[in-house]
Amino acid sequence: MMMRYITLIILTLLLMGCGNDDGQEEAESGAERTPEDEAVEEEAEVPAEEDAEETETSGEAEESEAAEEAEETGGDFSYEVHPETFQIVPLDEANPEVALLTIDDAPDGHAVEMAETLKALDAGAIFFVNGMFIQDEAGQEALEEIHGMGFEIGNHTTTHPYLDQIGPEETKEEIVGTSDLVEEITGERPRFFRAPFGINTEESIRIAGEEGMTLMNWTYGYDWEADYQEPQALADIMVNTEFLTPGANLLMHDREWTAEALPDIVNGLEAQGYEIVDPEDIESKEAEGSE
């Protein structure tokens, strides 16, 4: 009898222990996967996904912005202007045997004709304009034609003064006024500045920097000299001068005899192995303070 009673007590204790273990396991299981915890986990996962999406979107935006900037600036350049000699210097593996054509005092009667000649010869050039020539309708139409043919437009001041003989305010008007007018007509501000007579001042250099224009003088030119105001003589000296070297920056003007000599000048340069450099391939500085 006593043994039966002890046996019942032992069985009862064993059953109670099993019940507590099952309850503890259920409690632990419930702590891991309660509905409240599942909701918290779901909420915690959302920001991580959103962060990933935001990072991806941000990266795409940066790539798009970089692509747009590259397109606006014309991408990588092949040449730069030497700051002292104003020769055209190749970057990386660009052809060093090049010459740059520039036309000053445009458009003063023959610039459109010169642009048409160059276009037919597939030769690029920079037309440095004076603001005084693009203030009337005829001058503005001429500039539109030249720009429309794909030629680079440079700034050559408004009235072609000696910059060392005028004050800071007048210098600013001469330079910025011309850039404003060029932009109004063509939609683009000039990237290059050539001072009249090649004479720059501290003020003109500062203003050109603020405007994002690269200073550009020249290597040689002859068409203002009496001995070369005839097409054949001009073409001969422009092609056979000792100053014609790789990267030469050739100065010409909007003149009748220069317009007539232009085909022989281009063909003569190419016959000597020089490529006429496209100004679009020449690097220019950015405006100070621009991003």
MINUMI-729080 format. One line per 2 residues: for each residue x, y, z of C-alpha. Coordinates in Angstrom, 2 decimals, m for minus. Each point is the difference from the previous one (the first is absolute). Layout:
<recs>
X/Y/Z | ...
</recs>
This chain:
<recs>
0.00/0.00/0.00 | 2.75/2.35/0.94
1.88/m0.84/m3.20 | m3.07/0.81/m2.15
m0.35/3.35/1.71 | 3.65/0.90/m0.62
m0.32/m1.04/m3.64 | m3.00/2.32/m0.50
1.92/2.91/1.53 | 2.97/m0.57/m2.35
m2.26/m0.18/m3.08 | m1.74/3.20/1.03
3.31/1.87/0.37 | 1.19/m1.26/m3.39
m3.19/1.17/m1.71 | 0.29/3.44/1.61
3.61/0.35/m1.22 | m0.94/m0.85/m3.58
m2.80/2.53/0.07 | 2.34/2.78/1.18
2.54/m0.82/m2.72 | m2.70/0.18/m2.72
m1.24/3.31/1.37 | 3.52/1.42/0.08
0.62/m1.11/m3.60 | m3.29/1.59/m1.11
0.88/3.22/1.82 | 3.46/0.11/m1.58
m1.49/m0.75/m3.41 | m2.59/2.71/0.46
2.71/2.54/0.99 | 1.79/m0.64/m3.26
m2.99/0.39/m2.37 | m2.73/2.09/1.62
m2.11/2.05/m2.47 | 1.37/3.19/1.55
3.59/m1.09/m0.58 | m0.74/m1.01/m3.58
m1.42/3.48/m0.65 | 3.10/1.61/1.50
2.22/m2.16/m2.18 | m1.95/1.00/m3.11
0.28/3.69/0.89 | 3.74/m0.39/0.61
0.48/m1.54/m3.45 | m1.70/2.89/m1.89
2.59/2.74/0.70 | 2.79/m2.33/m1.12
m1.75/m0.54/m3.32 | m0.75/3.71/m0.33
3.62/0.86/0.79 | 1.15/m2.36/m2.73
m2.42/1.56/m2.47 | 1.08/3.52/1.00
3.69/m0.93/m0.39 | m0.65/m1.50/m3.41
m2.04/3.05/m1.07 | 2.69/2.36/1.29
2.67/m1.89/m1.94 | m2.04/0.12/m3.18
m0.57/3.75/0.45 | 3.74/0.63/0.46
0.82/m2.04/m3.12 | m2.65/1.89/m1.97
1.30/3.36/1.23 | 3.57/m0.95/m0.92
m1.13/m1.05/m3.46 | m1.85/3.28/m0.51
3.05/2.00/1.10 | 2.21/m1.94/m2.39
m2.46/0.65/m2.83 | m0.20/3.71/0.79
3.78/0.44/0.09 | 0.49/m2.09/m3.10
1.66/m2.83/1.87 | 3.80/m0.44/0.10
2.21/2.50/m1.81 | 3.00/m0.89/m2.15
1.93/3.30/0.22 | 0.69/2.96/2.25
1.37/3.51/m0.50 | 3.53/0.55/1.29
m0.29/2.88/2.51 | 3.19/1.74/m1.19
0.49/m0.79/m3.69 | m3.70/m0.49/m0.81
0.95/m2.99/m2.12 | m2.48/m2.88/m0.17
1.36/m2.83/2.14 | m1.19/m3.60/m0.43
m1.36/m1.93/2.96 | 0.72/m3.72/0.32
0.30/m1.56/m3.46 | m1.42/2.85/m2.12
1.74/0.87/m3.26 | 2.65/2.68/0.69
0.26/1.03/m3.67 | m2.87/2.47/0.10
m0.63/3.68/m0.72 | m2.81/2.20/1.28
m1.72/2.54/m2.25 | m1.42/3.16/1.59
m1.83/2.92/m1.62 | m0.05/3.34/1.86
m2.25/3.07/m0.39 | m3.01/m2.01/m1.12
m2.55/0.38/m1.46 | 1.21/3.01/m2.00
m0.98/m0.75/m3.57 | 1.67/m3.28/m0.96
m0.42/m2.27/3.02 | m2.98/m1.94/m1.35
1.83/m0.59/m3.28 | 3.05/m1.18/1.93
m2.14/m2.33/2.09 | m1.54/m1.47/m3.14
3.46/m0.57/m1.49 | 1.24/m1.71/3.15
m3.14/m2.10/0.21 | 0.51/m1.21/m3.56
3.61/m0.88/0.84 | m1.07/m1.76/3.22
2.26/2.29/2.04 | m0.90/1.39/3.41
0.79/3.49/1.30 | m0.74/2.44/2.79
m1.71/3.23/m1.06 | 0.91/2.69/2.52
m2.77/2.58/m0.16 | m0.16/3.67/0.89
m3.22/0.99/1.70 | m0.28/3.12/m2.16
m0.52/m2.20/m3.07 | m2.92/m1.98/1.46
m2.18/2.81/1.30 | m2.06/0.40/m3.15
m2.22/m2.52/m1.77 | 2.47/m0.71/m2.81
2.83/m0.76/2.40 | m2.19/m2.20/2.17
m1.19/m1.97/m3.01 | 3.60/m0.46/m1.13
1.00/m1.29/3.42 | m2.96/m2.37/0.04
1.10/m1.39/m3.38 | 3.59/m0.51/1.13
m1.05/m1.64/3.25 | m2.59/m2.08/m1.83
2.75/m1.45/m2.20 | 1.62/m1.34/3.15
2.81/2.48/0.57 | 1.28/1.03/3.43
m0.72/3.62/0.95 | 2.62/1.85/2.04
m0.05/3.36/1.81 | 2.13/2.85/m1.45
m1.55/2.87/2.06 | m2.57/2.46/m1.23
1.94/2.88/m1.58 | 3.53/m1.49/m0.26
1.73/2.41/2.41 | 3.44/m0.13/1.53
m0.97/m1.55/3.32 | 2.97/1.56/1.76
m1.40/3.43/m0.82 | m3.47/m0.39/1.52
m1.26/m0.44/3.56 | m1.39/m3.08/1.79
m3.67/0.83/m0.54 | 0.44/0.65/m3.70
2.06/m3.18/m0.33 | m2.83/m1.98/1.56
m2.54/1.59/m2.35 | 2.19/m0.79/m3.01
0.34/m3.67/0.92 | m3.18/m0.98/1.84
m2.19/2.08/m2.30 | 1.26/m1.95/m3.02
m0.47/m3.37/1.71 | m3.55/1.00/0.96
m0.80/0.96/m3.58 | 1.55/m3.16/m1.45
m2.04/m2.11/2.42 | m3.17/1.89/m0.87
0.53/m0.74/m3.70 | 1.45/m3.52/0.08
m1.14/m1.36/3.36 | 3.61/m0.62/1.07
2.59/2.11/1.79 | 3.51/0.15/m1.52
2.59/m2.42/1.39 | 3.03/1.92/m1.28
1.13/3.63/0.36 | 2.47/1.82/m2.22
1.06/3.46/1.09 | 0.33/2.64/m2.74
3.63/0.29/m1.13 | 0.75/m2.90/2.36
0.23/2.38/2.95 | m1.56/m1.36/3.19
m0.16/1.71/3.38 | m0.54/m1.27/3.52
m3.62/1.06/m0.33 | m0.61/m1.74/m3.34
1.63/m3.18/1.31 | m2.17/0.10/3.12
m3.20/0.59/m1.97 | 0.83/m2.76/m2.49
0.49/m2.35/2.94 | m3.33/0.95/1.53
m1.65/m0.55/m3.37 | 1.63/m3.40/m0.47
1.93/1.08/m3.10 | 3.44/m1.28/m0.89
2.44/2.71/m1.08 | 1.21/m0.42/m3.57
2.53/2.09/m1.89 | 1.75/m1.50/m3.03
3.17/m1.46/m1.49 | 0.16/2.10/m3.16
m2.04/2.01/m2.48 | 0.68/2.33/m2.93
m3.16/1.22/m1.70 | 0.11/3.51/1.49
3.45/0.69/m1.48 | 0.14/1.87/m3.31
2.18/m2.65/m1.67 | m2.60/m2.70/0.63
m3.25/1.71/m0.91 | m0.13/m2.06/m3.18
m1.35/m3.58/m0.04 | 2.97/m1.81/m1.57
2.63/1.71/2.16 | m2.06/m0.58/3.14
m0.60/m3.69/m0.74 | 3.70/m0.52/m0.69
1.23/1.56/3.25 | m2.68/m1.68/2.15
1.06/m3.44/m1.24 | 3.75/0.46/m0.38
0.92/2.17/2.99 | 2.64/m1.28/2.41
m2.56/0.46/2.80 | m2.18/m2.82/m1.29
0.67/m2.75/2.53 | m2.21/m2.70/1.58
m2.81/1.65/1.94 | 0.35/3.36/m1.75
m2.80/2.48/0.71 | m0.62/1.92/m3.23
m1.41/3.54/0.16 | m2.07/1.33/m2.90
m2.63/2.70/m0.38 | m3.34/0.59/m1.67
1.56/1.55/m3.12 | m0.61/m0.37/m3.74
3.54/m1.18/m0.84 | m0.02/m2.47/2.88
m3.32/m1.45/m1.13 | 1.46/m0.52/m3.48
3.19/m1.57/1.36 | m1.79/m2.36/2.38
m0.32/m3.05/m2.31 | 3.72/0.09/m0.83
0.87/0.42/3.68 | m2.03/m3.04/1.07
1.17/m2.17/m2.88 | 3.61/1.11/0.50
m0.06/m0.88/3.70 | m1.46/m3.42/m0.70
2.54/m0.61/m2.77 | 2.74/0.51/2.59
m1.58/m2.62/2.24 | m1.92/2.23/2.38
m3.49/m0.83/1.18 | m2.31/2.97/0.54
m1.04/m0.44/3.63 | m3.67/0.19/0.91
m0.46/2.66/2.72 | m2.62/m2.21/1.65
2.88/m2.32/0.93 | 1.88/2.77/1.84
m0.49/0.16/3.75 | m1.15/3.26/1.55
m0.13/1.01/3.65 | m3.19/0.08/2.06
m1.47/3.21/1.32 | 1.33/0.80/3.46
m2.47/m1.02/2.69 | m1.88/m2.38/m2.31
m0.71/m3.53/1.22
</recs>
